[in-house]
Amino acid sequence: MGSRTEGTVCPISFVKDVLFPYALRVLPETLEAQWDNSDFAKYKDAYPPEYSTSKDELAAHTRDLMDKDVKIAYLKSLQGYLWKEGYAAGHLKAPLFPDVADKLHTWHQNGFKIMIYSSGSVPAQKLLFKHTNADPSDLSPIISDWFDTVNAGLKTEAKSYQTIAESHPEVPVGEWLFLSDNAKEVDAAIAAGMQSMVVQRPGNPELPHGGKRERTFKPTFEDGWMDKSNMEDTK
Ligand SMILES: CSCCC(=O)C(=O)COP(=O)(O)O
């Protein structure tokens, strides 16, 4: 069982209106404090050289990438670093959709492996699932594995899903279920041999073809995720 984060387990607005602005707010003070710190070098040095020569260049490029929501590994890595203190201090908490925590616990108790595949970096994923609005807040112990664009590849490419499946040979590829609000990612997962569905959530943009496609899944919080009556089969 695999899933992406924004628009699937939590609202897109949490990422766009809370996480991104938080990262931009703490960026200048972080650059000021950490620029020459050897622990920070791995974030700074991952940027292309033309953007890592000065704090101003790096900040401007970071702002530009976030404005355009570019999901590039060096930005995602820095974001995870910038969010760390915010989560630790309680300023950031992931607002999961109301069905998510219960459903993940149920699946876990029933022996399913739950894994996350996100454009957000693995450290950022772990922070998000560790600090949620659920009770208990930390869902990370029930997540079996974590994938991002560094250890798996781009989410719209079938080979990324093959890489993920191959890293767990104990689970035949046809037994994986990948849930995403992004139809292109669902198509890539299906091309790799996984089962996959588009999840529709409040606040998500209109799907291609007005959401009319096979295997579109619109969970209602009362009925639960796996109620087939919520599935639009428009074949
Ligand atoms: C899990 S880190 C915060 C979300 C994020 O930065 C992101 O890019 C979300 O990507 P996803 O593929 O999970 O929608």
The ligand as an SDF file (V2000), in Angstrom:
LIG
                    3D

 14 13  0  0  0  0  0  0  0  0999 V2000
    5.8790   15.2280    2.7500 C   0  0  0  0  0  0  0  0  0  0  0  0
    6.7600   16.7130    2.5940 S   0  0  0  0  0  0  0  0  0  0  0  0
    5.5900   17.9850    2.3160 C   0  0  0  0  0  0  0  0  0  0  0  0
    4.9340   17.9150    1.0220 C   0  0  0  0  0  0  0  0  0  0  0  0
    5.7920   18.3180   -0.1370 C   0  0  0  0  0  0  0  0  0  0  0  0
    6.7700   19.0340    0.0020 O   0  0  0  0  0  0  0  0  0  0  0  0
    5.4320   17.8420   -1.4280 C   0  0  0  0  0  0  0  0  0  0  0  0
    6.0940   18.1740   -2.4010 O   0  0  0  0  0  0  0  0  0  0  0  0
    4.2740   16.9230   -1.5770 C   0  0  0  0  0  0  0  0  0  0  0  0
    4.4710   16.0320   -2.6050 O   0  0  0  0  0  0  0  0  0  0  0  0
    3.4910   14.7830   -2.7990 P   0  0  0  0  0  0  0  0  0  0  0  0
    4.1290   14.0490   -3.9030 O   0  0  0  0  0  0  0  0  0  0  0  0
    3.4530   14.0170   -1.5230 O   0  0  0  0  0  0  0  0  0  0  0  0
    2.1600   15.3350   -3.1040 O   0  0  0  0  0  0  0  0  0  0  0  0
  1  2  1  0
  2  3  1  0
  3  4  1  0
  4  5  1  0
  5  6  2  0
  5  7  1  0
  7  8  2  0
  7  9  1  0
  9 10  1  0
 10 11  1  0
 11 12  2  0
 11 13  1  0
 11 14  1  0
M  END
$$$$
